[in-house]
């Protein structure tokens, strides 16, 4: 139930951010980033898609990194989970890839 509520609120906040985006004050972008963090926190599929998007498009990654500093601490952790560079580093350190010594 909690997951459904958070996903619904995140979706509504994202749509509201899109509507407010053309205004001179950038509240729409901030609302969309917070909504995306809410959705990513509850949906592994959304987290993978955001990670792919950040890896594929450098500008998206730069925007997410800039917004990360302005987010609350609990949302910063969620955004860091989708960092494509951190995920690549984790993949190279796994025991499967370790050289036998």
Secondary structure, DSSP 8 states (H G I E B T S, - for coil): -HHHHHHHHHHHHHHHHHHHTTSSSTHHHHHHHHHHHHHHHH-HHHHHHHHHHHHH-HHHHHHHHHHHTTS-HHHHHHHHHT-HHHHHHHHHHSGGGS---
